[in-house]
Amino acid sequence: MSGVQPRVIYVTNTGLPEWANVIAVFDTETTGIAPETTRIVSAHVSVLNPYGEVEDPTNWLIDCGIDIPEQATAVHGITTERMRAEGAPAADSIYEILTKIQGFLSAGIGVVAYNAAYDFTILDREAKRYGFDPLDVPAPIIDPLIIDKQVDKYRKGKRTLEAAAAHYGVALTDAHDASADAIAAGRVAQAIGKKYAADLAYPARELHDLQVTWAKEQAESYATWRRSQNLPVYPGDGLWPVR
């Protein structure tokens, strides 16, 4: 017998990996996509129990201080007029979001965000914009996009949240609403966790560290393909969960 110890399997009696039993979920809607200039106009944070039921939901509508471009309004439906009339002060809202998320991370609860490098990079820049300390190496983060690409590498078709929700049988009735998207992303994460429980049976922090590696490998593979098509490669791709 060798001295190698078998890997501990962290699966609960719900059939979910330990990290998926209770998760927080996070999503934003914004003014654009460029991280240095984009502002958050709405956000959602809540908790999902082992059955995907929502607990402790918090929603923010934020007066981000700039006009919302028409292209962004066309995606999420929030107009500049509504934002000005109903939105809370940006600095207060960003502080509340940071505090809420840090509470989950400090407790070791995984925070789910689909394409997490987008939302957490934007949140990082917003924190710095208003003079707050950003989340310090935020972990554990759970990104269903990264995990899905890893456990089902060769599935054809899009990997959007809508496509992933349809593939894993998760309802998404109001796409591009921060609440609907966050909750659907969490339920997709739990569905992936249940389907691939043996492959994903890690503590939340260990799964986080694996995603750092997977994100880098996936970005390198995609960059190789883009170069083969004479397409530009974007700097920062592969850095996760903050670029």
C-alpha positions in Angstrom: 0.0 0.0 0.0 1.3 3.5 -0.9 1.1 6.4 1.5 -1.3 8.3 -0.8 -4.5 9.2 0.9 -7.8 9.0 -1.0 -9.5 12.3 -1.8 -12.3 13.1 0.7 -15.6 13.3 -1.1 -17.7 16.3 0.1 -21.3 15.4 -1.0 -24.2 16.0 1.3 -27.4 13.9 1.7 -29.2 16.2 -0.7 -27.0 14.9 -3.5 -25.3 18.2 -3.8 -21.6 18.8 -3.2 -21.0 20.5 0.1 -20.3 23.9 -1.6 -23.7 23.9 -3.3 -25.8 23.1 -0.3 -26.1 26.8 0.7 -24.9 29.5 -1.6 -25.2 33.2 -2.0 -26.0 34.6 -5.5 -24.9 37.9 -7.0 -25.6 39.8 -10.3 -25.5 43.3 -11.6 -27.0 45.3 -14.4 -24.8 48.1 -15.7 -24.2 51.0 -18.1 -21.8 49.1 -20.3 -19.0 46.5 -20.5 -15.7 48.4 -20.1 -14.7 47.8 -16.5 -12.9 51.2 -16.0 -16.0 53.3 -17.0 -19.0 51.0 -16.4 -21.3 51.8 -13.5 -23.7 49.5 -11.7 -27.3 50.5 -11.9 -29.0 47.5 -10.2 -27.8 44.5 -8.2 -29.2 41.5 -6.4 -27.8 39.4 -3.6 -29.6 36.6 -1.9 -29.2 33.1 -0.5 -30.4 29.8 -2.0 -31.0 26.8 0.3 -30.4 23.2 -0.9 -33.7 23.2 -2.7 -33.0 26.4 -4.7 -35.4 28.4 -2.6 -34.6 32.1 -2.2 -33.8 33.5 1.3 -32.8 36.9 2.5 -33.1 38.7 -0.9 -31.7 42.3 -1.3 -32.2 44.4 -4.4 -30.5 47.7 -5.3 -31.6 50.3 -7.8 -28.7 52.7 -7.9 -28.3 56.3 -9.1 -24.9 55.7 -10.7 -24.3 59.4 -11.5 -24.2 59.2 -15.3 -26.8 58.7 -18.0 -27.6 55.1 -18.9 -26.8 54.6 -22.6 -29.8 53.5 -24.7 -28.0 50.3 -25.6 -27.8 49.3 -21.9 -31.4 50.3 -21.3 -32.4 48.1 -24.2 -30.8 45.1 -22.4 -32.1 45.6 -18.8 -34.9 48.1 -19.2 -33.7 50.6 -16.7 -34.0 54.2 -18.0 -32.0 57.2 -16.8 -35.3 58.8 -15.7 -36.3 55.9 -13.5 -32.8 55.6 -12.1 -32.8 59.3 -11.1 -36.2 59.1 -9.6 -35.9 55.9 -7.7 -32.2 55.1 -7.4 -30.3 55.2 -4.1 -27.0 57.0 -3.8 -24.3 55.1 -5.5 -21.7 55.3 -2.8 -24.1 54.0 -0.2 -25.3 51.1 -2.4 -21.8 50.0 -3.4 -20.7 49.9 0.2 -23.8 47.9 1.1 -23.1 45.4 -1.7 -19.4 45.0 -0.7 -20.4 44.5 3.0 -23.1 41.9 2.2 -20.8 39.9 -0.1 -17.8 40.1 2.2 -20.0 38.7 5.0 -20.7 35.6 3.0 -17.1 35.1 1.9 -15.8 35.5 5.4 -18.2 32.8 6.5 -16.9 30.5 3.8 -20.2 30.6 1.8 -19.6 30.5 -1.9 -21.0 33.4 -3.9 -22.3 32.4 -7.3 -22.0 34.8 -10.2 -22.4 33.7 -13.9 -19.3 35.0 -15.7 -18.0 36.2 -12.4 -15.0 38.0 -13.8 -17.4 40.6 -15.2 -19.4 41.4 -12.1 -16.5 41.2 -9.7 -14.3 43.3 -11.9 -17.0 46.0 -12.2 -17.5 45.8 -8.4 -13.8 46.2 -7.8 -13.7 49.3 -9.9 -16.8 50.8 -8.3 -15.3 50.2 -4.8 -12.1 52.1 -5.8 -14.2 54.9 -7.5 -15.9 55.7 -4.2 -12.8 55.2 -2.0 -13.7 51.9 -0.5 -11.4 48.9 0.0 -12.3 46.4 -2.7 -13.0 42.8 -1.8 -9.6 41.4 -0.9 -8.9 38.5 -3.2 -12.6 37.5 -3.1 -13.1 33.8 -2.4 -14.9 31.4 -2.5 -16.6 32.4 -5.8 -18.6 29.9 -7.8 -18.9 30.6 -11.5 -21.2 28.2 -13.4 -19.8 29.4 -16.7 -16.3 28.3 -15.9 -17.5 25.0 -14.2 -19.8 24.1 -17.1 -17.1 24.5 -19.6 -14.8 22.3 -17.5 -17.2 19.4 -16.9 -18.9 19.4 -20.3 -16.1 20.7 -22.6 -17.4 19.5 -25.9 -21.1 20.5 -25.8 -21.9 22.5 -28.8 -23.9 25.8 -28.7 -23.8 29.0 -26.7 -22.8 29.2 -23.1 -24.9 32.1 -22.1 -26.9 32.0 -18.9 -30.0 31.6 -20.9 -28.5 28.6 -22.8 -27.1 27.0 -19.6 -30.5 27.5 -17.8 -32.3 25.7 -20.6 -29.7 22.9 -20.8 -29.9 22.2 -17.0 -33.7 22.7 -16.8 -33.7 25.9 -14.8 -36.4 28.5 -15.3 -35.3 31.9 -16.4 -38.3 34.0 -17.2 -36.9 37.6 -16.9 -33.4 37.5 -18.3 -31.3 40.6 -17.8 -33.0 41.5 -14.5 -30.4 41.3 -11.7 -32.6 39.3 -9.4 -33.8 36.8 -12.0 -30.3 36.3 -13.4 -28.6 35.9 -10.0 -31.2 33.3 -8.8 -31.1 31.4 -12.1 -27.3 31.3 -12.0 -27.4 29.9 -8.5 -29.8 27.2 -9.5 -27.7 26.4 -12.6 -24.7 26.0 -10.2 -26.7 23.6 -8.0 -27.9 21.6 -11.0 -24.3 21.3 -12.3 -23.2 20.3 -8.8 -25.8 17.6 -8.6 -25.2 16.2 -12.1 -21.4 16.2 -11.6 -21.3 15.7 -7.9 -18.4 13.2 -7.9 -16.3 15.5 -10.1 -17.1 18.6 -8.2 -17.0 17.2 -4.6 -14.6 19.8 -3.2 -14.8 22.3 -0.3 -15.8 25.7 -1.7 -12.4 27.3 -1.3 -10.7 24.4 -3.1 -13.2 24.6 -5.9 -12.5 28.3 -6.1 -8.8 27.6 -6.6 -9.5 25.1 -9.3 -11.6 27.6 -11.2 -8.7 30.0 -11.2 -6.7 27.4 -13.1 -9.7 26.4 -15.3 -10.4 30.0 -16.3 -6.8 30.5 -17.4 -6.7 27.3 -19.4 -10.1 28.0 -21.1 -8.9 31.6 -22.0 -5.7 30.2 -23.4 -7.5 27.7 -25.5 -9.9 30.4 -26.8 -7.0 32.8 -27.5 -5.3 30.1 -29.6 -8.5 29.6 -31.6 -8.8 33.4 -32.1 -5.3 33.7 -33.4 -5.9 30.8 -35.8 -8.8 33.0 -37.2 -6.7 36.1 -37.3 -8.9 37.7 -34.6 -7.6 40.0 -31.8 -6.9 38.5 -28.4 -7.9 40.6 -25.4 -5.5 41.3 -22.5 -6.7 40.2 -19.1 -8.8 37.2 -20.4 -8.2 34.3 -18.1 -7.8 36.4 -14.9 -10.5 35.3 -12.5 -12.5 36.3 -10.6 -11.1 39.9 -10.9 -9.3 41.2 -13.9 
